[in-house]
Amino acid sequence: MIETYPDHWQIIRDSISGHRTIDEQTYASLAVLSDRLERVRKLGLDFADVGFSPAVEKLKSARSEMAVA
């Protein structure tokens, strides 16, 4: 069955835990969640410090390093 609306959090969780290969779908989900996080932060100062876990931040920086290389 093709999943029309993937659970982006589950994809990221599975990628970080090693239950799923880190692939383009992982980074696509990360991009969606990053966009959502920015929208939450724009709701007001109460949300300014909301962020990803250190593991997700590490995944984001790994993608950035791949893009530069």
C-alpha positions as CSV (number, residue, x, y, z in Angstrom):
1,M,0.0,0.0,0.0
2,I,1.3,3.4,-0.9
3,E,1.2,5.9,1.9
4,T,-0.1,9.2,0.6
5,Y,0.7,11.2,3.8
6,P,3.8,9.8,5.4
7,D,4.3,10.2,9.2
8,H,7.4,12.4,9.0
9,W,8.2,12.0,12.7
10,Q,8.1,8.2,12.3
11,I,10.4,8.3,9.3
12,I,12.9,10.5,11.3
13,R,12.6,8.3,14.4
14,D,13.2,5.1,12.4
15,S,16.2,6.7,10.5
16,I,17.8,7.8,13.8
17,S,17.3,4.5,15.5
18,G,18.6,2.5,12.6
19,H,15.3,0.8,11.7
20,R,15.4,2.6,8.4
21,T,18.1,3.7,6.0
22,I,18.8,7.4,6.0
23,D,17.7,8.3,2.4
24,E,16.1,11.0,0.4
25,Q,12.7,10.3,2.1
26,T,14.4,10.9,5.5
27,Y,15.7,14.3,4.3
28,A,12.4,15.2,2.7
29,S,10.6,14.5,6.0
30,L,13.2,16.5,7.8
31,A,12.6,19.4,5.4
32,V,8.8,19.2,6.1
33,L,9.3,19.2,9.8
34,S,11.8,22.0,9.7
35,D,9.3,24.1,7.8
36,R,6.6,23.3,10.4
37,L,9.0,24.2,13.2
38,E,9.7,27.6,11.7
39,R,6.0,28.2,11.5
40,V,5.6,27.3,15.1
41,R,8.4,29.6,16.1
42,K,6.7,32.5,14.3
43,L,3.6,32.1,16.5
44,G,5.3,34.2,19.2
45,L,8.1,34.5,21.7
46,D,6.7,31.6,23.8
47,F,7.8,29.3,21.0
48,A,11.1,30.9,20.2
49,D,13.1,28.2,22.0
50,V,11.2,25.2,20.6
51,G,13.5,23.0,18.6
52,F,14.6,19.5,17.5
53,S,16.3,17.0,19.7
54,P,20.1,16.8,19.5
55,A,19.8,13.6,17.4
56,V,17.7,15.4,14.8
57,E,20.0,18.4,14.8
58,K,22.9,16.0,14.1
59,L,21.0,14.5,11.2
60,K,20.3,18.0,9.8
61,S,24.0,19.0,10.0
62,A,25.0,15.7,8.3
63,R,22.7,16.6,5.4
64,S,24.2,20.1,5.3
65,E,27.8,18.7,5.2
66,M,26.8,16.3,2.4
67,A,25.4,19.2,0.4
68,V,28.6,21.2,0.7
69,A,30.9,18.2,-0.1
